[in-house]
Amino acid sequence: MIPSHTDSLDIKIRDAFTAWKKLDETDVKILEALSLLGPRNLALIAKQLKISREKVAYRVKRMLSESILFFHVNAYITNIGLKKAFVFVEATPGLEDLLMKCLRANGFWILLYHIYGPYEGCGGVWGIPKEHVEDFHSFLQSIKEMGVARNFEVLWSTCFEGIPVKSRWFSVEHGQWMFNWQEWINEVGKIEGELPYTLVEPEDWPINADLVDVLILKELEKDGRASLADISEALDIPHSNIKYHYFNHVLKNGLIEDYQIEIYRFPFPLCELLIFKFEFDNYEKMKKFALSLHDKPFMIFMGKVLGKNALAGQAFLPKWEFRRFTAALSTLIRKGLLKRYEYVFEDMFRTDRQTISYEFFENGRWNYDDQQHHEDLRKILEEELKRKSTQEKDTQIHMPP
C-alpha cells in the first residue's frame, strides 16, 4: 500500500522546539557537515571533525528527538519534467479561505500558505509539467474570473537551492546566530565564484524517472534519513528493486538536488517567515548577491526566476532583525548592487506542505488534467454558494421578531 503524499511535517515544525540557545559549537559543526555530506555519512562526518561516530550519532539523535532538526531530500524536479513556480494570489476580501480551497484543486502544489503584505491572500509553490505552463495560468485566471481572487502573479523558477547550515555568524559565547549586516553588505560587492547548477537555468525539463523512482523521492522528501529497507517496507516493493532504482536511477540521473538540513534558529512567535523577490540590473550582480547568501542564517531556500536577473526565496528572521535586513537591502540599492525587492509575509501557522504529487505520474509521464481542475473549481464555487444560501435561510429562521 502506498501512503498518501501528505504528511504532518508542517505540524511538527510549527510545534517544534527551536535551536535558540540550545546548540554549542560542536552541534553547529555537525550540522554544517550534515549539510555538506548528508545524513547517511555519520562515520565520515566523525572522521572529518575528529570526534567519535558515537558522539556524532548521539548529538544528531538528541537534536532530532527535541525537534530542533529536520532532514529531508530536495528532489531535483527539473529532471522529472516539472517546472517550479512561486505563486502569489490576492484574495477578494473575505474569501481568503475559499481561495485556499480553490488553489488546492490543482494537486501539483508543494507548499501552500496564507500571505500578507502587497498580496493579502494566499501563495504557494507548484511543480507543473513543462508542457502545461499555459494551462496552469488558465487555472489561476479562472479563480480570478470566478471573483475569488483580484489578481495573481507567477514567478517561474529554477529548482530551489536549500541554504546549508553554516557556522558563520554563530556566536559560541551567546550560543546562537548573530547578524552582522554591515559585513554582509561589504561582501555582496566583493564575492567571486560561480552559481551552483540548481540556480542555472536548464535547457530542458526531461523526465528521467519511472514510477518507482518518483515513489523513492517521495519517501525521502518525508524523511531524508529513511533507509532503503524502510522505503521498501513503506512502498511494499522488494528491497532489491528499491536498491537498484536508488543507485542506478535516482543517483545516476541526478534526481536528488541535496539533503536539506532544516533548523529553526529562533522561536516562531518571535520571528517572521517571508517570501522575497530580488531584482538586479545584470547577471553579475545577481550572482554576487546569491553567492553571498550561501553561508548566512536567514535564507531557507532560493531559486532563480527564469528569463530574468532575479531571485526568489524564503527567509526566516527574528522580528528585531527584519527591519535591519530591509535597511541593509536599501543600502545595497543605493550602492547599485540591487535594483529592487518585494516581499510578502508568510503565515507560518497556516502553511501546508506535501511531497511531489506522485499519484499523477503514470507510464513515464505526468497526468495533468486541466479539464478536471476547472470542473473542481466549479464544484467548489457551487458548494460555497449553497453554503451561503443555507446560512442566510438559517439566519432568517432564527431572526428575532
DACOR-V853669 format. One record per residue. N is the residue number from 0. PSI is psi in degrees with one decimal (* if undefined). Layout:
((N & PSI) (N & PSI))
This chain:
((0 & 130.4) (1 & 122.5) (2 & 160.9) (3 & 151.2) (4 & -8.4) (5 & 151.5) (6 & -176.8) (7 & 21.4) (8 & -39.5) (9 & -35.3) (10 & -41.8) (11 & -40.7) (12 & -43.9) (13 & -32.8) (14 & 3.3) (15 & 149.7) (16 & 151.2) (17 & 170.0) (18 & 3.6) (19 & 115.5) (20 & 27.5) (21 & 1.8) (22 & 146.7) (23 & -175.6) (24 & -38.9) (25 & -41.7) (26 & -45.6) (27 & -38.3) (28 & -38.2) (29 & -43.2) (30 & -40.5) (31 & -42.4) (32 & -38.5) (33 & -38.2) (34 & -35.0) (35 & -38.3) (36 & -12.5) (37 & 165.1) (38 & -1.5) (39 & 6.7) (40 & 48.5) (41 & -35.3) (42 & -42.5) (43 & -39.0) (44 & -45.6) (45 & -41.9) (46 & -43.8) (47 & -34.8) (48 & -7.6) (49 & 42.9) (50 & 165.9) (51 & 151.1) (52 & -36.0) (53 & -39.2) (54 & -40.8) (55 & -47.9) (56 & -40.6) (57 & -45.2) (58 & -38.5) (59 & -44.6) (60 & -40.3) (61 & -44.7) (62 & -36.8) (63 & -44.6) (64 & -29.3) (65 & 6.5) (66 & 34.0) (67 & -29.8) (68 & 139.7) (69 & 138.6) (70 & 135.6) (71 & 157.9) (72 & 137.9) (73 & 107.5) (74 & 137.9) (75 & 83.1) (76 & -11.6) (77 & -37.0) (78 & 8.4) (79 & 21.9) (80 & 17.9) (81 & 136.7) (82 & 132.2) (83 & 145.6) (84 & 130.4) (85 & 133.6) (86 & 132.3) (87 & 124.2) (88 & 122.3) (89 & 121.3) (90 & 147.6) (91 & 129.0) (92 & 130.8) (93 & -10.7) (94 & 24.6) (95 & -43.4) (96 & -37.5) (97 & -38.9) (98 & -42.9) (99 & -40.5) (100 & -41.2) (101 & -42.4) (102 & -33.2) (103 & -17.6) (104 & -21.6) (105 & 103.6) (106 & 5.5) (107 & 12.9) (108 & 152.0) (109 & -43.7) (110 & 141.9) (111 & 137.9) (112 & 154.7) (113 & 142.6) (114 & 154.9) (115 & 151.2) (116 & -136.8) (117 & -35.0) (118 & 110.2) (119 & 103.3) (120 & -121.8) (121 & 153.9) (122 & 177.5) (123 & -178.0) (124 & 131.6) (125 & 153.4) (126 & 106.3) (127 & 133.8) (128 & 135.4) (129 & -32.9) (130 & 0.5) (131 & 24.6) (132 & -46.6) (133 & -35.5) (134 & -38.1) (135 & -41.4) (136 & -40.0) (137 & -38.7) (138 & -46.8) (139 & -37.6) (140 & -36.0) (141 & -40.1) (142 & -39.6) (143 & -45.6) (144 & -26.3) (145 & -11.6) (146 & 6.4) (147 & -27.4) (148 & 150.5) (149 & -36.4) (150 & 164.7) (151 & 158.8) (152 & 139.1) (153 & 127.4) (154 & 105.4) (155 & 135.6) (156 & 159.9) (157 & 174.1) (158 & 157.1) (159 & 142.9) (160 & 118.0) (161 & 124.4) (162 & 122.9) (163 & 156.8) (164 & 128.3) (165 & 154.1) (166 & -13.0) (167 & 137.9) (168 & 4.2) (169 & 126.8) (170 & 113.1) (171 & -38.3) (172 & -42.6) (173 & -11.0) (174 & 30.4) (175 & 167.7) (176 & 136.3) (177 & 168.2) (178 & 117.1) (179 & 85.8) (180 & -35.4) (181 & -38.4) (182 & -41.3) (183 & -43.9) (184 & -45.3) (185 & -36.1) (186 & -35.5) (187 & -38.5) (188 & -13.3) (189 & -24.0) (190 & 144.2) (191 & 158.1) (192 & -177.1) (193 & 149.7) (194 & 146.6) (195 & 158.2) (196 & -26.3) (197 & -22.0) (198 & 10.1) (199 & 131.1) (200 & 126.8) (201 & 155.5) (202 & -26.1) (203 & 169.9) (204 & 75.8) (205 & 157.0) (206 & 94.7) (207 & 44.2) (208 & 156.3) (209 & -176.5) (210 & -42.2) (211 & -40.4) (212 & -45.8) (213 & -39.2) (214 & -38.2) (215 & -44.4) (216 & -41.3) (217 & -43.2) (218 & -38.1) (219 & -28.3) (220 & -34.2) (221 & -39.4) (222 & 105.4) (223 & -12.3) (224 & -1.3) (225 & 129.8) (226 & 164.5) (227 & -31.8) (228 & -40.6) (229 & -43.8) (230 & -41.3) (231 & -45.4) (232 & -43.0) (233 & -36.0) (234 & -8.6) (235 & 45.1) (236 & 136.3) (237 & 141.6) (238 & -39.9) (239 & -36.3) (240 & -43.6) (241 & -44.7) (242 & -44.4) (243 & -47.7) (244 & -37.5) (245 & -48.9) (246 & -35.7) (247 & -16.0) (248 & -62.1) (249 & -49.7) (250 & -48.3) (251 & -31.5) (252 & 8.1) (253 & 44.3) (254 & -9.3) (255 & 122.1) (256 & -55.0) (257 & 171.8) (258 & 110.2) (259 & 130.2) (260 & 110.8) (261 & 115.6) (262 & 155.3) (263 & 108.3) (264 & -19.9) (265 & 154.1) (266 & 138.0) (267 & -46.8) (268 & -16.4) (269 & 7.5) (270 & 167.6) (271 & 137.6) (272 & 124.0) (273 & 153.8) (274 & 122.9) (275 & 149.6) (276 & 126.5) (277 & 130.5) (278 & 147.8) (279 & 158.4) (280 & -29.1) (281 & 171.7) (282 & -40.4) (283 & -42.1) (284 & -39.5) (285 & -43.1) (286 & -46.2) (287 & -43.7) (288 & -46.9) (289 & -45.4) (290 & -32.7) (291 & -16.6) (292 & -9.0) (293 & -17.6) (294 & 25.5) (295 & 151.5) (296 & 13.3) (297 & -17.8) (298 & 140.0) (299 & -48.3) (300 & 162.2) (301 & 158.1) (302 & 160.0) (303 & 130.2) (304 & 127.5) (305 & 132.5) (306 & 4.6) (307 & 156.0) (308 & 73.9) (309 & 151.1) (310 & 149.8) (311 & 144.8) (312 & 175.4) (313 & 134.7) (314 & 149.6) (315 & 113.7) (316 & 141.6) (317 & 144.8) (318 & -37.5) (319 & -11.6) (320 & -13.7) (321 & -50.3) (322 & -29.0) (323 & -34.8) (324 & -47.9) (325 & -31.0) (326 & -39.5) (327 & -39.3) (328 & -39.0) (329 & -39.6) (330 & -42.3) (331 & -34.8) (332 & -44.8) (333 & -31.5) (334 & -4.8) (335 & 13.4) (336 & -11.6) (337 & 136.5) (338 & -53.0) (339 & 167.6) (340 & 155.0) (341 & 157.2) (342 & 157.3) (343 & 152.1) (344 & 129.8) (345 & 128.2) (346 & 102.3) (347 & -15.2) (348 & -1.3) (349 & 54.4) (350 & 134.2) (351 & 149.4) (352 & 157.4) (353 & 166.3) (354 & 177.7) (355 & 145.4) (356 & 73.8) (357 & -25.7) (358 & -13.4) (359 & 6.2) (360 & 126.1) (361 & 136.0) (362 & 40.2) (363 & 18.1) (364 & 161.8) (365 & 130.9) (366 & 96.6) (367 & 105.9) (368 & 87.4) (369 & -40.3) (370 & -40.3) (371 & -37.7) (372 & -44.5) (373 & -36.8) (374 & -41.0) (375 & -37.5) (376 & -44.5) (377 & -40.0) (378 & -41.4) (379 & -43.2) (380 & -41.0) (381 & -43.1) (382 & -38.1) (383 & -41.0) (384 & -39.8) (385 & -41.0) (386 & -42.2) (387 & -40.0) (388 & -44.5) (389 & -40.5) (390 & -41.3) (391 & -39.3) (392 & -43.6) (393 & -37.8) (394 & -41.4) (395 & -39.8) (396 & -39.2) (397 & 6.1) (398 & 127.8) (399 & 148.3) (400 & *))
